[in-house]
Amino acid sequence: MGDPSTSSGRVPAGSSLSGVTFLTVAEVAALMRVSKMSVYRLIHAGELEAVRFGRSFRVPESAVNAYLKDAFYETG
């Protein structure tokens, strides 16, 4: 998704994460106007990139923006 990551989804050593803004699952759910469970489903299905800290997930803001950008489609 444009991030400097390997195929495993890990950021290579030496990469800077200082500019990355992380959101909680609740913040992503509020932003997308869906339930927290829907966000968890997206994360577990691999459709939304996330980082796990203990039992919690944090989602890079850029991943939310990329997901929403890719989710738009034209009708008619």
N, C-alpha and C positions, 0 to 999 in steps of 0.2 A: 504494500500500500504506500509505497514511496518512502518508507522508513528504512534506515540503513540496518536491515536485519538479515539474518541468515534464513535458510529455508526452515529451520526449526523454530523460527519466531523469536530467537534470542538476539539481543543487541550485542554486536562484537565488542570485545574489550577495547578500551580506549575511546569509545564513542561517548559523546557528552549527552546527558539526559537533563541538563540544567534548564533547558528551554521547554521541556515537556510538562504539560499541565494534565494531572490525573484527576479523574472524576470518580466518585463513588457510584455504586449501582443505583442508589436512590436518586442521585443527581442526574444520571443518565436517563432513568425512568421518567423523572419530572421533565427533563428536556425533550424527550421523545413523546411524552404524554401516553406512556404505557405503564403496565405494572412492573414491579421489580422482578417478578417471576419471568416475564417476557424477556427482560434483559439477561437474566441468568440463562434462559434457553438459548439466546443468541450467542452468548459466551461459550456455553458447553457444546453448541453445534459448530463452533469455529467460525461463525459468521461475523463476530465482533471480537476484535483483538482486546485482550485484557492481561493484566499482570496479577499474579496471586501473591498476597502478603498474608501468610498464616492461613486463616479461614476466610479472609476477605479478598475481594477482587477490586482492582482499580483499573479504570479504562482510560487510555490516553484520549484527550479531547480530539486529536487528529483522527483517531480511529472512529469516533462517533461521526465526525464530519464526513469521512470517507464512506462510511456505511450509509448515511443518509443521502449522500450524493449518488451513490450507486443504486439506491432504492427507488429513485424517481423514474417514472416511465411515462411515455406519451400515450394518450388515449385517442381513439377515433380513427 
